[in-house]
Each structure stands twice: as structure tokens, then as C-alpha cells.
Amino acid sequence: MLKRFYISHLGIFYMLFACFMFAVTGAFAKYLSKDMPSIEVVFFRNLIGLFIVIYAIYKFPFKQTGGHFFLLMFRGFVGTVALFAFFYNVAHVNLATAFTFQKTNPIFTAILAAIIFKERLSSLGWFAVFLGFGGILLVIQPNLGINKTDIIGIWSGLGAAIAYTSVKELNKSYGTNVIVLSFMLWGSFLPLICMGLAEFFTYEPLDFLFSKFSMPNWNNVVFILLMGLSGYYFQAFMTKAFAVGKKAGVIAAVSYADVIFTLIIGYFMGDALPNHLALAGIVLVVVSGILVVREK
């Protein structure tokens, strides 16, 4: 009976493991950010992923129609800058809050799809959108002042949504590996450019983009490899979850479990627990995101 239950819910178990790996990736990134700038952490994370996706394309070549090259480049650029913002927040706020901001992307994606592709949202869908923004306000708590990390956190969700929305059009012309390759290329070379420019000038408000390279020590090299490995397992098991899952909406809803994992892992790493309002906001963002993805 247990085996039958496991097999029938395999997609959910795969996604739960993927969420745990994503949370662990964030934990490694937070640890590494103590000794190096967040943009450098992004560089190493994507460099490892770049080698993996190049190997995958070499091992499993495929044909594609091509076209929409500028959209492909735009997706890679915007997705990379959104990743800069996400990793900056991982380094500067507690893990659960950083992941909550990033998890607003389905809310922004629903709005962008309604505007760009004229996709209709039901009354429940719009309710979920407004619920999500209410949750963001509780996390930010404007009465206490809006911080730089709040603005960067919102961009991490909005930028990811812009990148994900563009994938809908790109899928008509490119395979998944090529789309991921463009992202990994941007994610590997843009940090190098930004770190190179930081050698000549610094601008504190944009330190999530421009920070000087810091040579990692051998201890950090181990954690860089572990971060790359956990990131790979996250991608692999997320893909498997959607492949074997019976309902994509259910699998997507389960993906919000990483917020819970980060809350637990962050606590053991020394993060202070969010106050009651922020915790309520995290719950609202998670609930609204689940409602939005179930609508799809």
C-alpha cells in the first residue's frame, strides 16, 4: 500500500526534494556571501550550470527552428539581473524573506500574461493577485520604511516573471536547453563584466550589480561545488516532478514548500524569525501563488 501511494504521488515527492535542494542552494549561497560579493556567488553558480547544460546539448542534440534571437538574449539578460537581486537578498535578509520575494513571480507572471497575451484571469485569480500584493505589503511593512532590500526583492520576483513570460514565445522556436544555455551564458559573463567594472568605480546603491572579485579560499571552493551540485539536483528533480506529475497545477503549488524549508534552514543558520506581520505576509504570498498556479 505504501509503495502504491508513493508511486501515485511521485511527482509531489520529486518536487518536495527539489524544493529542499533549492533551499539548500540558497543556504550555501548565504554562507558563501560572508566571504564574497553576491554577484560572484551568482557567477560560480551559473558557471557550473553552464558546463552541465553544454554537456546536455552535446549528449542530446536536437533540431530547432530558431528566430526571436533578441527575445532570447533579452530573456537571458533580464533573468540574470533578477538572479543578481535574488542572491543579493539571500545575502542580506533572512532566507525565508528572500525566497518569498522571489516566489511572487507567478503573481507578476499572471498580470503580464493578462496584459501581453490577453490571457483572462477568473475572479479567483484576480483575488489571488491582490492577496499576494497584500502579503508583500505585510512583508515589507512600509510604515517601518522601505529598504533597499525590499525594492531589490520585488525586482527579483518581477524580473523572474518577465523572463518566464518570454519563455512562452521562445518555446515556439527554441528547445529548453538552448533557452537555459542563453541564461547560463548571461549569468556567467555578465557578472564578469560587472566585477571588472567595479575595479574602476563603485556606486553603493548598485552594489548588487557592481562588486569587486574576491578570490575564494579552498573552503569556499568546496561550498561552491556543493552549491552547484544542489542547484543541479534542484533543476533535475523539478523537471522530473512535472514529467511524472498527474496535474501540473498541483506540482507547481507544492513548489512553494521551499519557503518553509528556508524558514527552518535559515533559523538554524542564525536568521531571526520574521515578526508576526511578516510571517502572515509570507503565508499570504504562498497562498496567493498557489491559487494563481492552480488557475493555470
Secondary structure, DSSP 4 states (H G I P E B T S, - for coil): -HHHHHHHTHHHHHHHHHHHHHHHHHHHHHHHTTTS-HHHHHHHHHHHHHHHHHHHHHHS--------HHHHHHHHHHHHHHHHHHHHHHHHS-HHHHHHHHTTHHHHHHHHHHHHS-----HHHHHHHHHHHHHHHHHH-GGG---HHHHHHHHHHHHHHHHHHHHHHHTTTS-HHHHHHHHHHHHHHHHHHHHHHTTT---GGGTTT--------HHHHHHHHHHHHHHHHHHHHHHHHHHH-S-HHHHHHHTTHHHHHHHHHHHHTTPPPP-HHHHHHHHHHHHHHHHHHHH-
